[in-house]
Amino acid sequence: MTTPLLVTGGTGTLGRLIVPRLVEAGRTVRVLSRTPHEPGSGVEYVTADLRSDDAGDAIAAAVDGVDTVLHLAGGAKGDGEAAQRLVRAAAPAGVKHLVHISVIGADRVPIAWFRSKLAAEQAVTGSGVPWTILRAAQFHDLVLKTAAAMARLPVIPVPGGLRFQPVDARDVAARLTELTLGEPAGLVADLAGPRVVPLGDLLRSYLTAAGKRRPLLPVRMPGKAGRAYRDGDNLTLDGADLGTRTWEDFLAERLG
């Protein structure tokens, strides 16, 4: 029996892809989840809510006896506080490697979600536990959810200059598995999709694949956030690792 490896967010989009890979690599995996689950082959589940101030004992039990923590759990807000609760338990438990998934532009794009991701990074880097952080682009799954929601409008507003570099979650899962099984590496190269695509093109591709017709209305995104997106602060154009699956490949699989 190997020393357990803890995965937070192990039942989410990314976690469902990574946990089987870790099991196949011969690791015993402990998944932290907000809801109870029955154990599976090579996987045990512990229940704790990283967003609750009352979860300290449950989180401590989750990291007990663990040498590596892969922190995937995240949400629309509160990621900094959740990461703080995790590292407060991980450091005294003797965790030797803390791996964290973040987002490209966490330190550059001035909107709340990116600030929350940066706060989580800072909790990890200040924990005293050796760490690895991978910043990834937005997943195809998130772009699809956004495009589908926007397509419910009779006219779709498209902020000018807004570009994305969406990456397939399977590409991210493969890279994170490698990092989790390796030694602490600090802030590693960003991982993005193979192409930078304007939002309008992403939406047109979705509408075609979904068999929908909607007019697109160009608009301007104001303020510091608009300037950051127009400057490409959410992108990584140099020194990044690139995934292999394109947005069009993903749409063909999902909406084929």
N, C-alpha and C positions, 0 to 999 in steps of 0.2 A: 504494500500500500504506500503510495507516494504522499508526501506532505500536501495537504489540501491547498488549492489555489482558489481564491475568492473572486467572483465576478459580480459586480453590482450592475443592475440593469440587464441581467443575463437572459431575461425573457422578452426583451425588446427586439426591434428590427435587427440591430447589430449583434446583440447577445445570442439570438437564436442561430446565427451563422457561426459565431466564434466558439460557443460552448462545445458543439460536436467536434470541432477541430482540436480543441484542447484535450478532450477525452481520447480521440484517436491518437494523439501524441503521447498517451500513457499517463496523463495527469488525472488526479482525483479533483473534481471541480465542485466547489461549494457556491451556490448561487444565492445572492441576497435579493429578496423580493418583498414587495409590500403586502403580497397576498400569499397564503399557504399553498404549497404544491407537494404532490407525492414524489418521493425520490425516484430517479430513473437510473439506468445503467451508467455507472461512473459519475453520477451527479447527485448531490444532496442539496436540499433547499433550507434556508433559514429565513425567517420572517422579521423584517425590520423596515422602518420608514426613515430614510435619511433626512426627510424634511420635517421630522417631528422633534421638538425639544425634549420629548420624553423617551426617546429611543436609545439613550446612551448605553444601557445595559444590554439591549438586544444587539447593538452594533458591536460592542465589546465581545459578545459571545460569537458573533459572526467572524471576527478577525482572529479569534483565539486559535493558536496553532498553525496559522497561515504564514507562508513565506512570501507569497506574491499576491498582490491585489490588482485586478484590472477594473478600473472605475469607468463604467459606461453610462451609469444612470444620469439622466439629465432631463430638463424640462424647459418650459417657457420662461421660468424665472426661478430664483432661489438656488442656483447651482453652486454659488460660492458658499452659502451656509451649509448645504448638504456635504460639500467636499470637506469643509471644516470639521463637521461631525465625524466624518469618516477618518480623517487623518489624526484627530484627537484620540481615536481608539487604536489606529494602526501603529503609531509610533511606540507607545508603551508596550504593545503586544509583540514587538520585535520583528515586524514585517521588514523584509529585506529589499523589496522592489515594489514600487507603486507605479502602475502604468495608467495613463489617462488619455482619453480622446477629447480633443478640443476642436476649434473651428479656425480656419484660415481667416486672418483679419481680426482676431480677438483683441489685439492690442492697437487696432487702427480704425475700426468702424465705430462711430460714436452713437450707437443705439443700445438700448437696455439689454437685449439678448446677448450681444457681443460682450458687453461689460460683465454680465453674469458669468460668461465663459472665462473671461480673463480672471475674475475673482476666484473661480475654481482652480485655474492654473496656479495662481498665487498661493492658494491653500496647499497645493501639492508641493510646489517648489520650496515653500517655507516649512514643510512638515518635519524635516530632519530625516526622512526616509529616502533612500536612493530612488530616483524617479526617472521615468521616460514619459514624454508628452509627444503625441502625434496630433498635429493640426490637419484636419481634412476639410475638403470642400463640402458643400451641401450635397446630400445623398439624392440620387434619382428619385427615391421614394418620396422625399419631401417636396421636390420640384413637381412631381406628379400630383401630389395632394394639393399643392398651391394652384397649379394650372387648372385642376378640376374645379376648385372652388371659384376661381376667377371666371371660368367658363359658364358659371351659372348667371352671370350678369349679361344683360342684353348687349352691352358694349363694354369691351375690356380695356381699361386704362393701362397704358404701357409707358412707364417712366423712361425717358430718353437717356441713353448712355448706360443703362443698367445691364450688366453682363454677369454671367455665371459660368462656372467651370465644373458642372455637376459630375459626381463620381459615383460609381456603383458600389453599393454596400458590400458586395462580395469581394471587391478589390480591397476595401478598407479592412474587412475581416481577415483576409489573408495576411496583410501587413501587420495588423495588431497581434495576430497569433504569433507571428515571428518575433515581434518585439516582446511579447509577454513571456515567451519561452527563452529569451535571451537575457543578457545582462543589462543593468540600468545604462541608458544612453543619453539622458538629458533631452533637450529639444531636438528632435530628429527632423529630417527634411519633410516639408509639407507633402500631402498626398491629394492630388486633384484629378479631375477627369481629363481625357485626352484632348479636349477642345474647349476653347473659350467661346461661348455662344450668347449673343444678345437675347434679352428676355423675349423680345418680339418673335424671334426665330424659334425659341423653345415653345412658345404658345402656339405658333402656327403648326409646328410639328405635332403637338398634342391634339389640336383641333382636327387635323387631317387624320391622325390615327384613330381618334374617337368618333370620326364621322360627323363632326359638328361644324357649324358655320357661325362665326361671330365677327363683327367689325372690331378692329383694334384702333384705339384712340391714343395718339402720342400725347403724353403729359410731361411736365417737368417736376422732378422731385426737388423740393426746396431745402435750404439749410445745410448744416454741416454733414448730415447723413447723405444728402443728395450729392454733395461735392465728393465725399469719400467714395461713393459707388461709381461716380463718373470717372474718378481717378484710378479706379480698379483696386481699391484697398481691400476688397473682398477676394481678390484673385492672387495667385502666385504664378508669376510668369518666368521666373528664373530659379534654378536650383531645386525644383520640385520633382518628386516621384509622380509618375502619371499612371492612372489606371488604364485598363484596356477596353472596357465596355463603354460605348457611346450612349448618349441619350436616345438616339434613334434605335439602337439595338435593344435598349431597355423597353422602349415603347412597343416595339414589335413583340417582345416577350409578353408584356402585360396586357396589351390591347389587341395584339395580333389579329 
